[in-house]
């Protein structure tokens, strides 16, 4: 795999589709995002523990004690549920597989292939104000679009943008 890759060969279904489309050799893989709630779930469990313990242990009535017990039950249930959810994370993450003559996009449960000649490479800079001091965060992004104008995917600074652009242009992508 090339520099754009994460060191793993494409899965078998991706490889088969790329072979049927005659995309050539694999050149890299890029994860397009996760959007998972692992940290949020564990963080919520930690936040619910102290009030749950306080409400159960305190000198309150039955309704307040029941609310504390509910907080504790949710906190305890969140830990294994979050860990189970995270263990299946790889099956949910969209990925871009780069080949010499095309790409394969996986957005579970969907899988799609597109030759580089049908793709337009759009590079743009995105600026976002941060804080109250007038500072801005500027990020270079690359968007892959179908030549008919439909967006295929977008990548930010965490992606090896130069390498992806090199592979795309060598494969015949439009700019």
Rosetta constraint file for C-alpha pairs under 8 A:
AtomPair CA 1 CA 5 HARMONIC 5.71 0.50
AtomPair CA 1 CA 6 HARMONIC 7.96 0.50
AtomPair CA 1 CA 7 HARMONIC 6.34 0.50
AtomPair CA 1 CA 8 HARMONIC 7.55 0.50
AtomPair CA 1 CA 9 HARMONIC 7.12 0.50
AtomPair CA 1 CA 26 HARMONIC 6.23 0.50
AtomPair CA 1 CA 27 HARMONIC 4.93 0.50
AtomPair CA 1 CA 28 HARMONIC 5.16 0.50
AtomPair CA 2 CA 26 HARMONIC 7.94 0.50
AtomPair CA 2 CA 27 HARMONIC 4.80 0.50
AtomPair CA 2 CA 28 HARMONIC 5.21 0.50
AtomPair CA 3 CA 27 HARMONIC 7.84 0.50
AtomPair CA 3 CA 28 HARMONIC 6.75 0.50
AtomPair CA 3 CA 160 HARMONIC 7.49 0.50
AtomPair CA 3 CA 163 HARMONIC 6.68 0.50
AtomPair CA 4 CA 27 HARMONIC 7.04 0.50
AtomPair CA 4 CA 28 HARMONIC 4.74 0.50
AtomPair CA 4 CA 29 HARMONIC 6.18 0.50
AtomPair CA 4 CA 30 HARMONIC 6.74 0.50
AtomPair CA 4 CA 159 HARMONIC 7.51 0.50
AtomPair CA 4 CA 160 HARMONIC 5.62 0.50
AtomPair CA 4 CA 163 HARMONIC 5.87 0.50
AtomPair CA 4 CA 164 HARMONIC 6.23 0.50
AtomPair CA 5 CA 27 HARMONIC 6.86 0.50
AtomPair CA 5 CA 28 HARMONIC 3.60 0.50
AtomPair CA 5 CA 29 HARMONIC 4.28 0.50
AtomPair CA 5 CA 30 HARMONIC 6.21 0.50
AtomPair CA 6 CA 28 HARMONIC 6.95 0.50
AtomPair CA 6 CA 29 HARMONIC 5.92 0.50
AtomPair CA 6 CA 30 HARMONIC 6.97 0.50
AtomPair CA 7 CA 28 HARMONIC 7.85 0.50
AtomPair CA 7 CA 29 HARMONIC 7.99 0.50
AtomPair CA 8 CA 29 HARMONIC 7.71 0.50
AtomPair CA 9 CA 26 HARMONIC 7.76 0.50
AtomPair CA 10 CA 14 HARMONIC 6.00 0.50
AtomPair CA 10 CA 15 HARMONIC 6.05 0.50
AtomPair CA 10 CA 26 HARMONIC 7.67 0.50
AtomPair CA 10 CA 29 HARMONIC 7.45 0.50
AtomPair CA 10 CA 97 HARMONIC 7.02 0.50
AtomPair CA 11 CA 15 HARMONIC 6.25 0.50
AtomPair CA 12 CA 16 HARMONIC 6.10 0.50
AtomPair CA 13 CA 17 HARMONIC 6.23 0.50
AtomPair CA 14 CA 18 HARMONIC 6.15 0.50
AtomPair CA 14 CA 97 HARMONIC 7.91 0.50
AtomPair CA 14 CA 104 HARMONIC 6.71 0.50
AtomPair CA 14 CA 111 HARMONIC 7.80 0.50
AtomPair CA 15 CA 19 HARMONIC 6.13 0.50
AtomPair CA 16 CA 20 HARMONIC 6.22 0.50
AtomPair CA 17 CA 21 HARMONIC 6.25 0.50
AtomPair CA 17 CA 104 HARMONIC 7.86 0.50
AtomPair CA 17 CA 113 HARMONIC 7.28 0.50
AtomPair CA 18 CA 22 HARMONIC 6.00 0.50
AtomPair CA 18 CA 23 HARMONIC 5.23 0.50
AtomPair CA 18 CA 24 HARMONIC 7.30 0.50
AtomPair CA 18 CA 99 HARMONIC 7.74 0.50
AtomPair CA 18 CA 102 HARMONIC 7.85 0.50
AtomPair CA 18 CA 103 HARMONIC 7.81 0.50
AtomPair CA 18 CA 104 HARMONIC 7.03 0.50
AtomPair CA 18 CA 113 HARMONIC 7.26 0.50
AtomPair CA 19 CA 23 HARMONIC 6.18 0.50
AtomPair CA 19 CA 24 HARMONIC 6.99 0.50
AtomPair CA 21 CA 113 HARMONIC 7.74 0.50
AtomPair CA 21 CA 115 HARMONIC 7.98 0.50
AtomPair CA 22 CA 101 HARMONIC 7.47 0.50
AtomPair CA 23 CA 99 HARMONIC 5.77 0.50
AtomPair CA 23 CA 100 HARMONIC 5.85 0.50
AtomPair CA 23 CA 101 HARMONIC 4.44 0.50
AtomPair CA 23 CA 102 HARMONIC 5.31 0.50
AtomPair CA 23 CA 103 HARMONIC 7.67 0.50
AtomPair CA 23 CA 115 HARMONIC 7.17 0.50
AtomPair CA 24 CA 99 HARMONIC 6.05 0.50
AtomPair CA 24 CA 100 HARMONIC 5.22 0.50
AtomPair CA 24 CA 101 HARMONIC 6.09 0.50
AtomPair CA 25 CA 99 HARMONIC 5.52 0.50
AtomPair CA 25 CA 100 HARMONIC 5.63 0.50
AtomPair CA 26 CA 97 HARMONIC 7.46 0.50
AtomPair CA 26 CA 98 HARMONIC 5.98 0.50
AtomPair CA 26 CA 99 HARMONIC 4.31 0.50
AtomPair CA 26 CA 100 HARMONIC 6.57 0.50
AtomPair CA 27 CA 97 HARMONIC 7.71 0.50
AtomPair CA 27 CA 98 HARMONIC 5.22 0.50
AtomPair CA 27 CA 99 HARMONIC 5.03 0.50
AtomPair CA 27 CA 100 HARMONIC 6.58 0.50
AtomPair CA 27 CA 167 HARMONIC 7.57 0.50
AtomPair CA 28 CA 97 HARMONIC 5.97 0.50
AtomPair CA 28 CA 98 HARMONIC 5.06 0.50
AtomPair CA 28 CA 99 HARMONIC 7.12 0.50
AtomPair CA 29 CA 95 HARMONIC 6.93 0.50
AtomPair CA 29 CA 96 HARMONIC 5.68 0.50
AtomPair CA 29 CA 97 HARMONIC 4.55 0.50
AtomPair CA 29 CA 98 HARMONIC 6.02 0.50
AtomPair CA 30 CA 95 HARMONIC 5.70 0.50
AtomPair CA 30 CA 96 HARMONIC 5.10 0.50
AtomPair CA 30 CA 97 HARMONIC 6.52 0.50
AtomPair CA 30 CA 159 HARMONIC 6.99 0.50
AtomPair CA 31 CA 93 HARMONIC 7.05 0.50
AtomPair CA 31 CA 94 HARMONIC 6.27 0.50
AtomPair CA 31 CA 95 HARMONIC 4.52 0.50
AtomPair CA 31 CA 96 HARMONIC 6.36 0.50
AtomPair CA 32 CA 93 HARMONIC 7.18 0.50
AtomPair CA 32 CA 94 HARMONIC 5.40 0.50
AtomPair CA 32 CA 95 HARMONIC 5.27 0.50
AtomPair CA 32 CA 96 HARMONIC 6.77 0.50
AtomPair CA 32 CA 153 HARMONIC 7.71 0.50
AtomPair CA 32 CA 154 HARMONIC 7.65 0.50
AtomPair CA 32 CA 155 HARMONIC 6.84 0.50
AtomPair CA 33 CA 93 HARMONIC 6.27 0.50
AtomPair CA 33 CA 94 HARMONIC 6.42 0.50
AtomPair CA 33 CA 95 HARMONIC 7.85 0.50
AtomPair CA 34 CA 89 HARMONIC 7.81 0.50
AtomPair CA 34 CA 92 HARMONIC 7.55 0.50
AtomPair CA 34 CA 93 HARMONIC 5.26 0.50
AtomPair CA 34 CA 94 HARMONIC 7.40 0.50
AtomPair CA 36 CA 86 HARMONIC 7.59 0.50
AtomPair CA 36 CA 89 HARMONIC 7.50 0.50
AtomPair CA 37 CA 41 HARMONIC 5.92 0.50
AtomPair CA 37 CA 82 HARMONIC 7.65 0.50
AtomPair CA 38 CA 42 HARMONIC 6.31 0.50
AtomPair CA 38 CA 82 HARMONIC 5.66 0.50
AtomPair CA 38 CA 83 HARMONIC 7.28 0.50
AtomPair CA 38 CA 85 HARMONIC 7.48 0.50
AtomPair CA 38 CA 86 HARMONIC 6.13 0.50
AtomPair CA 39 CA 43 HARMONIC 5.80 0.50
AtomPair CA 40 CA 44 HARMONIC 5.97 0.50
AtomPair CA 41 CA 45 HARMONIC 6.32 0.50
AtomPair CA 41 CA 78 HARMONIC 6.22 0.50
AtomPair CA 41 CA 79 HARMONIC 7.30 0.50
AtomPair CA 41 CA 82 HARMONIC 5.84 0.50
AtomPair CA 42 CA 46 HARMONIC 6.34 0.50
AtomPair CA 42 CA 78 HARMONIC 6.79 0.50
AtomPair CA 42 CA 79 HARMONIC 6.08 0.50
AtomPair CA 42 CA 82 HARMONIC 6.80 0.50
AtomPair CA 43 CA 47 HARMONIC 6.20 0.50
AtomPair CA 44 CA 48 HARMONIC 6.11 0.50
AtomPair CA 44 CA 75 HARMONIC 7.20 0.50
AtomPair CA 45 CA 49 HARMONIC 6.38 0.50
AtomPair CA 45 CA 74 HARMONIC 7.21 0.50
AtomPair CA 45 CA 75 HARMONIC 4.09 0.50
AtomPair CA 45 CA 76 HARMONIC 6.92 0.50
AtomPair CA 45 CA 78 HARMONIC 6.01 0.50
AtomPair CA 45 CA 79 HARMONIC 6.86 0.50
AtomPair CA 46 CA 50 HARMONIC 7.67 0.50
AtomPair CA 46 CA 75 HARMONIC 6.96 0.50
AtomPair CA 47 CA 51 HARMONIC 7.77 0.50
AtomPair CA 48 CA 52 HARMONIC 6.02 0.50
AtomPair CA 48 CA 71 HARMONIC 5.69 0.50
AtomPair CA 48 CA 72 HARMONIC 6.72 0.50
AtomPair CA 48 CA 74 HARMONIC 7.79 0.50
AtomPair CA 48 CA 75 HARMONIC 5.80 0.50
AtomPair CA 49 CA 53 HARMONIC 6.06 0.50
AtomPair CA 49 CA 71 HARMONIC 6.89 0.50
AtomPair CA 49 CA 72 HARMONIC 5.85 0.50
AtomPair CA 49 CA 75 HARMONIC 6.19 0.50
AtomPair CA 50 CA 54 HARMONIC 6.03 0.50
AtomPair CA 51 CA 55 HARMONIC 5.92 0.50
AtomPair CA 51 CA 68 HARMONIC 6.74 0.50
AtomPair CA 51 CA 71 HARMONIC 7.42 0.50
AtomPair CA 52 CA 56 HARMONIC 6.18 0.50
AtomPair CA 52 CA 67 HARMONIC 7.49 0.50
AtomPair CA 52 CA 68 HARMONIC 4.04 0.50
AtomPair CA 52 CA 69 HARMONIC 6.12 0.50
AtomPair CA 52 CA 70 HARMONIC 7.42 0.50
AtomPair CA 52 CA 71 HARMONIC 4.90 0.50
AtomPair CA 52 CA 72 HARMONIC 5.08 0.50
AtomPair CA 53 CA 57 HARMONIC 5.93 0.50
AtomPair CA 53 CA 68 HARMONIC 6.52 0.50
AtomPair CA 53 CA 69 HARMONIC 7.87 0.50
AtomPair CA 53 CA 72 HARMONIC 7.02 0.50
AtomPair CA 54 CA 58 HARMONIC 5.68 0.50
AtomPair CA 54 CA 68 HARMONIC 7.27 0.50
AtomPair CA 55 CA 60 HARMONIC 7.13 0.50
AtomPair CA 55 CA 64 HARMONIC 6.30 0.50
AtomPair CA 55 CA 65 HARMONIC 5.50 0.50
AtomPair CA 55 CA 67 HARMONIC 7.29 0.50
AtomPair CA 55 CA 68 HARMONIC 4.66 0.50
AtomPair CA 55 CA 69 HARMONIC 7.76 0.50
AtomPair CA 56 CA 60 HARMONIC 7.89 0.50
AtomPair CA 56 CA 64 HARMONIC 7.57 0.50
AtomPair CA 56 CA 65 HARMONIC 4.68 0.50
AtomPair CA 56 CA 66 HARMONIC 7.43 0.50
AtomPair CA 56 CA 68 HARMONIC 5.09 0.50
AtomPair CA 56 CA 69 HARMONIC 6.22 0.50
AtomPair CA 57 CA 65 HARMONIC 7.82 0.50
AtomPair CA 58 CA 65 HARMONIC 7.90 0.50
AtomPair CA 60 CA 64 HARMONIC 5.98 0.50
AtomPair CA 60 CA 65 HARMONIC 6.39 0.50
AtomPair CA 61 CA 65 HARMONIC 6.24 0.50
AtomPair CA 62 CA 66 HARMONIC 6.00 0.50
AtomPair CA 63 CA 67 HARMONIC 6.30 0.50
AtomPair CA 64 CA 68 HARMONIC 6.28 0.50
AtomPair CA 65 CA 69 HARMONIC 6.15 0.50
AtomPair CA 66 CA 70 HARMONIC 6.15 0.50
AtomPair CA 67 CA 71 HARMONIC 6.30 0.50
AtomPair CA 68 CA 72 HARMONIC 6.28 0.50
AtomPair CA 69 CA 73 HARMONIC 6.06 0.50
AtomPair CA 70 CA 74 HARMONIC 6.15 0.50
AtomPair CA 71 CA 75 HARMONIC 6.12 0.50
AtomPair CA 72 CA 76 HARMONIC 6.08 0.50
AtomPair CA 73 CA 77 HARMONIC 6.05 0.50
AtomPair CA 74 CA 78 HARMONIC 5.97 0.50
AtomPair CA 75 CA 79 HARMONIC 6.93 0.50
AtomPair CA 76 CA 80 HARMONIC 7.78 0.50
AtomPair CA 77 CA 81 HARMONIC 6.36 0.50
AtomPair CA 78 CA 82 HARMONIC 5.75 0.50
AtomPair CA 79 CA 83 HARMONIC 6.21 0.50
AtomPair CA 80 CA 84 HARMONIC 5.98 0.50
AtomPair CA 81 CA 85 HARMONIC 6.08 0.50
AtomPair CA 82 CA 86 HARMONIC 6.11 0.50
AtomPair CA 83 CA 87 HARMONIC 6.15 0.50
AtomPair CA 84 CA 88 HARMONIC 6.79 0.50
AtomPair CA 85 CA 89 HARMONIC 6.63 0.50
AtomPair CA 88 CA 92 HARMONIC 7.32 0.50
AtomPair CA 89 CA 93 HARMONIC 6.56 0.50
AtomPair CA 91 CA 108 HARMONIC 6.81 0.50
AtomPair CA 92 CA 107 HARMONIC 7.28 0.50
AtomPair CA 92 CA 108 HARMONIC 5.71 0.50
AtomPair CA 93 CA 107 HARMONIC 6.85 0.50
AtomPair CA 93 CA 108 HARMONIC 7.22 0.50
AtomPair CA 94 CA 105 HARMONIC 7.26 0.50
AtomPair CA 94 CA 106 HARMONIC 5.30 0.50
AtomPair CA 94 CA 107 HARMONIC 4.41 0.50
AtomPair CA 94 CA 108 HARMONIC 6.67 0.50
AtomPair CA 95 CA 105 HARMONIC 5.85 0.50
AtomPair CA 95 CA 106 HARMONIC 5.27 0.50
AtomPair CA 95 CA 107 HARMONIC 6.83 0.50
AtomPair CA 96 CA 103 HARMONIC 6.83 0.50
AtomPair CA 96 CA 104 HARMONIC 6.02 0.50
AtomPair CA 96 CA 105 HARMONIC 4.78 0.50
AtomPair CA 96 CA 106 HARMONIC 6.62 0.50
AtomPair CA 97 CA 103 HARMONIC 5.55 0.50
AtomPair CA 97 CA 104 HARMONIC 5.08 0.50
AtomPair CA 97 CA 105 HARMONIC 6.29 0.50
AtomPair CA 98 CA 102 HARMONIC 6.50 0.50
AtomPair CA 98 CA 103 HARMONIC 4.83 0.50
AtomPair CA 98 CA 104 HARMONIC 6.78 0.50
AtomPair CA 98 CA 164 HARMONIC 7.89 0.50
AtomPair CA 98 CA 167 HARMONIC 7.69 0.50
AtomPair CA 99 CA 103 HARMONIC 5.73 0.50
AtomPair CA 99 CA 167 HARMONIC 7.85 0.50
AtomPair CA 100 CA 167 HARMONIC 6.80 0.50
AtomPair CA 100 CA 168 HARMONIC 7.98 0.50
AtomPair CA 100 CA 170 HARMONIC 7.65 0.50
AtomPair CA 100 CA 171 HARMONIC 5.68 0.50
AtomPair CA 101 CA 115 HARMONIC 5.76 0.50
AtomPair CA 101 CA 116 HARMONIC 5.60 0.50
AtomPair CA 101 CA 117 HARMONIC 7.85 0.50
AtomPair CA 101 CA 171 HARMONIC 4.82 0.50
AtomPair CA 101 CA 172 HARMONIC 7.47 0.50
AtomPair CA 102 CA 113 HARMONIC 7.21 0.50
AtomPair CA 102 CA 114 HARMONIC 5.60 0.50
AtomPair CA 102 CA 115 HARMONIC 3.83 0.50
AtomPair CA 102 CA 116 HARMONIC 4.51 0.50
AtomPair CA 102 CA 117 HARMONIC 7.76 0.50
AtomPair CA 102 CA 168 HARMONIC 7.84 0.50
AtomPair CA 102 CA 171 HARMONIC 6.93 0.50
AtomPair CA 103 CA 113 HARMONIC 5.68 0.50
AtomPair CA 103 CA 114 HARMONIC 5.47 0.50
AtomPair CA 103 CA 115 HARMONIC 6.23 0.50
AtomPair CA 103 CA 116 HARMONIC 6.93 0.50
AtomPair CA 104 CA 111 HARMONIC 7.00 0.50
AtomPair CA 104 CA 112 HARMONIC 5.57 0.50
AtomPair CA 104 CA 113 HARMONIC 4.31 0.50
AtomPair CA 104 CA 114 HARMONIC 6.50 0.50
AtomPair CA 105 CA 111 HARMONIC 5.71 0.50
AtomPair CA 105 CA 112 HARMONIC 5.22 0.50
AtomPair CA 105 CA 113 HARMONIC 6.28 0.50
AtomPair CA 106 CA 110 HARMONIC 5.83 0.50
AtomPair CA 106 CA 111 HARMONIC 4.44 0.50
AtomPair CA 106 CA 112 HARMONIC 6.49 0.50
AtomPair CA 107 CA 111 HARMONIC 6.22 0.50
AtomPair CA 114 CA 118 HARMONIC 6.68 0.50
AtomPair CA 114 CA 119 HARMONIC 7.44 0.50
AtomPair CA 115 CA 119 HARMONIC 6.96 0.50
AtomPair CA 116 CA 168 HARMONIC 6.22 0.50
AtomPair CA 116 CA 169 HARMONIC 7.92 0.50
AtomPair CA 116 CA 171 HARMONIC 5.50 0.50
AtomPair CA 116 CA 172 HARMONIC 5.42 0.50
AtomPair CA 116 CA 173 HARMONIC 4.66 0.50
AtomPair CA 116 CA 174 HARMONIC 7.98 0.50
AtomPair CA 117 CA 171 HARMONIC 7.08 0.50
AtomPair CA 117 CA 172 HARMONIC 4.92 0.50
AtomPair CA 117 CA 173 HARMONIC 4.93 0.50
AtomPair CA 117 CA 174 HARMONIC 6.93 0.50
AtomPair CA 118 CA 146 HARMONIC 5.82 0.50
AtomPair CA 118 CA 147 HARMONIC 5.45 0.50
AtomPair CA 118 CA 173 HARMONIC 6.81 0.50
AtomPair CA 118 CA 174 HARMONIC 7.80 0.50
AtomPair CA 119 CA 144 HARMONIC 6.43 0.50
AtomPair CA 119 CA 145 HARMONIC 5.56 0.50
AtomPair CA 119 CA 146 HARMONIC 4.62 0.50
AtomPair CA 119 CA 147 HARMONIC 5.36 0.50
AtomPair CA 119 CA 173 HARMONIC 5.21 0.50
AtomPair CA 119 CA 174 HARMONIC 6.13 0.50
AtomPair CA 120 CA 144 HARMONIC 5.87 0.50
AtomPair CA 120 CA 145 HARMONIC 5.08 0.50
AtomPair CA 120 CA 146 HARMONIC 5.98 0.50
AtomPair CA 120 CA 147 HARMONIC 5.64 0.50
AtomPair CA 120 CA 173 HARMONIC 5.63 0.50
AtomPair CA 120 CA 174 HARMONIC 4.40 0.50
AtomPair CA 120 CA 175 HARMONIC 5.41 0.50
AtomPair CA 121 CA 142 HARMONIC 6.95 0.50
AtomPair CA 121 CA 143 HARMONIC 6.11 0.50
AtomPair CA 121 CA 144 HARMONIC 5.03 0.50
AtomPair CA 121 CA 145 HARMONIC 6.53 0.50
AtomPair CA 121 CA 165 HARMONIC 7.38 0.50
AtomPair CA 121 CA 168 HARMONIC 7.50 0.50
AtomPair CA 121 CA 173 HARMONIC 6.46 0.50
AtomPair CA 121 CA 174 HARMONIC 5.90 0.50
AtomPair CA 121 CA 175 HARMONIC 4.97 0.50
AtomPair CA 122 CA 142 HARMONIC 5.69 0.50
AtomPair CA 122 CA 143 HARMONIC 5.11 0.50
AtomPair CA 122 CA 144 HARMONIC 6.32 0.50
AtomPair CA 122 CA 145 HARMONIC 7.40 0.50
AtomPair CA 122 CA 175 HARMONIC 6.21 0.50
AtomPair CA 123 CA 140 HARMONIC 7.35 0.50
AtomPair CA 123 CA 141 HARMONIC 5.85 0.50
AtomPair CA 123 CA 142 HARMONIC 4.53 0.50
AtomPair CA 123 CA 143 HARMONIC 6.38 0.50
AtomPair CA 124 CA 140 HARMONIC 5.98 0.50
AtomPair CA 124 CA 141 HARMONIC 5.43 0.50
AtomPair CA 124 CA 142 HARMONIC 6.39 0.50
AtomPair CA 125 CA 138 HARMONIC 6.71 0.50
AtomPair CA 125 CA 139 HARMONIC 5.67 0.50
AtomPair CA 125 CA 140 HARMONIC 4.48 0.50
AtomPair CA 125 CA 141 HARMONIC 5.96 0.50
AtomPair CA 126 CA 138 HARMONIC 5.63 0.50
AtomPair CA 126 CA 139 HARMONIC 5.24 0.50
AtomPair CA 126 CA 140 HARMONIC 6.31 0.50
AtomPair CA 126 CA 141 HARMONIC 7.14 0.50
AtomPair CA 127 CA 136 HARMONIC 6.24 0.50
AtomPair CA 127 CA 137 HARMONIC 5.49 0.50
AtomPair CA 127 CA 138 HARMONIC 4.27 0.50
AtomPair CA 127 CA 139 HARMONIC 6.34 0.50
AtomPair CA 128 CA 136 HARMONIC 5.37 0.50
AtomPair CA 128 CA 137 HARMONIC 5.18 0.50
AtomPair CA 128 CA 138 HARMONIC 6.48 0.50
AtomPair CA 129 CA 134 HARMONIC 6.69 0.50
AtomPair CA 129 CA 135 HARMONIC 5.93 0.50
AtomPair CA 129 CA 136 HARMONIC 4.23 0.50
AtomPair CA 129 CA 137 HARMONIC 6.23 0.50
AtomPair CA 130 CA 134 HARMONIC 7.06 0.50
AtomPair CA 130 CA 135 HARMONIC 5.64 0.50
AtomPair CA 130 CA 136 HARMONIC 5.43 0.50
AtomPair CA 130 CA 137 HARMONIC 6.58 0.50
AtomPair CA 131 CA 135 HARMONIC 6.74 0.50
AtomPair CA 139 CA 156 HARMONIC 6.95 0.50
AtomPair CA 139 CA 157 HARMONIC 6.30 0.50
AtomPair CA 140 CA 156 HARMONIC 6.33 0.50
AtomPair CA 140 CA 157 HARMONIC 6.09 0.50
AtomPair CA 141 CA 154 HARMONIC 7.09 0.50
AtomPair CA 141 CA 155 HARMONIC 5.63 0.50
AtomPair CA 141 CA 156 HARMONIC 4.52 0.50
AtomPair CA 141 CA 157 HARMONIC 6.46 0.50
AtomPair CA 141 CA 161 HARMONIC 7.67 0.50
AtomPair CA 142 CA 154 HARMONIC 5.76 0.50
AtomPair CA 142 CA 155 HARMONIC 5.29 0.50
AtomPair CA 142 CA 156 HARMONIC 6.56 0.50
AtomPair CA 142 CA 161 HARMONIC 6.80 0.50
AtomPair CA 143 CA 151 HARMONIC 7.28 0.50
AtomPair CA 143 CA 152 HARMONIC 7.53 0.50
AtomPair CA 143 CA 153 HARMONIC 5.82 0.50
AtomPair CA 143 CA 154 HARMONIC 4.18 0.50
AtomPair CA 143 CA 155 HARMONIC 6.25 0.50
AtomPair CA 144 CA 151 HARMONIC 6.27 0.50
AtomPair CA 144 CA 152 HARMONIC 5.44 0.50
AtomPair CA 144 CA 153 HARMONIC 5.41 0.50
AtomPair CA 144 CA 154 HARMONIC 6.23 0.50
AtomPair CA 145 CA 149 HARMONIC 5.91 0.50
AtomPair CA 145 CA 150 HARMONIC 5.51 0.50
AtomPair CA 145 CA 151 HARMONIC 4.29 0.50
AtomPair CA 145 CA 152 HARMONIC 5.10 0.50
AtomPair CA 145 CA 153 HARMONIC 7.10 0.50
AtomPair CA 146 CA 150 HARMONIC 5.21 0.50
AtomPair CA 146 CA 151 HARMONIC 6.24 0.50
AtomPair CA 146 CA 152 HARMONIC 6.50 0.50
AtomPair CA 147 CA 174 HARMONIC 7.99 0.50
AtomPair CA 155 CA 159 HARMONIC 6.20 0.50
AtomPair CA 155 CA 161 HARMONIC 7.73 0.50
AtomPair CA 156 CA 161 HARMONIC 7.76 0.50
AtomPair CA 157 CA 161 HARMONIC 7.30 0.50
AtomPair CA 160 CA 164 HARMONIC 6.29 0.50
AtomPair CA 161 CA 165 HARMONIC 6.01 0.50
AtomPair CA 162 CA 166 HARMONIC 6.10 0.50
AtomPair CA 163 CA 167 HARMONIC 6.26 0.50
AtomPair CA 164 CA 168 HARMONIC 6.09 0.50
AtomPair CA 165 CA 169 HARMONIC 6.02 0.50
AtomPair CA 166 CA 170 HARMONIC 6.04 0.50
AtomPair CA 167 CA 171 HARMONIC 6.15 0.50
AtomPair CA 168 CA 172 HARMONIC 6.47 0.50
AtomPair CA 168 CA 173 HARMONIC 5.29 0.50
AtomPair CA 169 CA 173 HARMONIC 4.96 0.50
AtomPair CA 169 CA 174 HARMONIC 7.11 0.50
